[in-house]
Amino acid sequence: MTTILDPTSGRKVVERERLARPASLVGLTVGLLDISKPRGDVFLDRIEQRLTGIGANVKRYIKPTFAKLAPVDLRHQIATECQVVIEALAD
């Protein structure tokens, strides 16, 4: 079992089971979340090209600021619209 630490709260360790990775991304909707750090969009542009090249559907999202968690409504939207999510962090 893998232990994943939640950076939003250091009070107690939360253990979460990792989801199985899909065998292929072909035909799946992949959400690309830009956390609003400089040049994160450049990284995601390249990832989007690669994903669409292999047959994945891509949806782009952006957080208002990198300093806070994504708003609940944005997280809900991503969870309902996508099967896979990639979050970009770049400077």
Secondary structure as a PSIPRED ss2 file (coil, helix, strand):
# PSIPRED VFORMAT (PSIPRED V4.0)

   1 M C   1.000  0.000  0.000
   2 T C   1.000  0.000  0.000
   3 T C   1.000  0.000  0.000
   4 I C   1.000  0.000  0.000
   5 L C   1.000  0.000  0.000
   6 D C   1.000  0.000  0.000
   7 P C   1.000  0.000  0.000
   8 T C   1.000  0.000  0.000
   9 S C   1.000  0.000  0.000
  10 G C   1.000  0.000  0.000
  11 R C   1.000  0.000  0.000
  12 K C   1.000  0.000  0.000
  13 V C   1.000  0.000  0.000
  14 V C   1.000  0.000  0.000
  15 E C   1.000  0.000  0.000
  16 R C   1.000  0.000  0.000
  17 E C   1.000  0.000  0.000
  18 R C   1.000  0.000  0.000
  19 L C   1.000  0.000  0.000
  20 A C   1.000  0.000  0.000
  21 R C   1.000  0.000  0.000
  22 P C   1.000  0.000  0.000
  23 A C   1.000  0.000  0.000
  24 S C   1.000  0.000  0.000
  25 L C   1.000  0.000  0.000
  26 V C   1.000  0.000  0.000
  27 G C   1.000  0.000  0.000
  28 L C   1.000  0.000  0.000
  29 T E   0.000  0.000  1.000
  30 V E   0.000  0.000  1.000
  31 G E   0.000  0.000  1.000
  32 L E   0.000  0.000  1.000
  33 L E   0.000  0.000  1.000
  34 D E   0.000  0.000  1.000
  35 I C   1.000  0.000  0.000
  36 S C   1.000  0.000  0.000
  37 K C   1.000  0.000  0.000
  38 P C   1.000  0.000  0.000
  39 R C   1.000  0.000  0.000
  40 G H   0.000  1.000  0.000
  41 D H   0.000  1.000  0.000
  42 V H   0.000  1.000  0.000
  43 F H   0.000  1.000  0.000
  44 L H   0.000  1.000  0.000
  45 D H   0.000  1.000  0.000
  46 R H   0.000  1.000  0.000
  47 I H   0.000  1.000  0.000
  48 E H   0.000  1.000  0.000
  49 Q H   0.000  1.000  0.000
  50 R H   0.000  1.000  0.000
  51 L H   0.000  1.000  0.000
  52 T H   0.000  1.000  0.000
  53 G H   0.000  1.000  0.000
  54 I C   1.000  0.000  0.000
  55 G C   1.000  0.000  0.000
  56 A C   1.000  0.000  0.000
  57 N E   0.000  0.000  1.000
  58 V E   0.000  0.000  1.000
  59 K E   0.000  0.000  1.000
  60 R E   0.000  0.000  1.000
  61 Y E   0.000  0.000  1.000
  62 I E   0.000  0.000  1.000
  63 K C   1.000  0.000  0.000
  64 P C   1.000  0.000  0.000
  65 T C   1.000  0.000  0.000
  66 F C   1.000  0.000  0.000
  67 A C   1.000  0.000  0.000
  68 K C   1.000  0.000  0.000
  69 L C   1.000  0.000  0.000
  70 A C   1.000  0.000  0.000
  71 P C   1.000  0.000  0.000
  72 V H   0.000  1.000  0.000
  73 D H   0.000  1.000  0.000
  74 L H   0.000  1.000  0.000
  75 R H   0.000  1.000  0.000
  76 H H   0.000  1.000  0.000
  77 Q H   0.000  1.000  0.000
  78 I H   0.000  1.000  0.000
  79 A H   0.000  1.000  0.000
  80 T H   0.000  1.000  0.000
  81 E H   0.000  1.000  0.000
  82 C C   1.000  0.000  0.000
  83 Q C   1.000  0.000  0.000
  84 V E   0.000  0.000  1.000
  85 V E   0.000  0.000  1.000
  86 I E   0.000  0.000  1.000
  87 E E   0.000  0.000  1.000
  88 A E   0.000  0.000  1.000
  89 L C   1.000  0.000  0.000
  90 A C   1.000  0.000  0.000
  91 D C   1.000  0.000  0.000
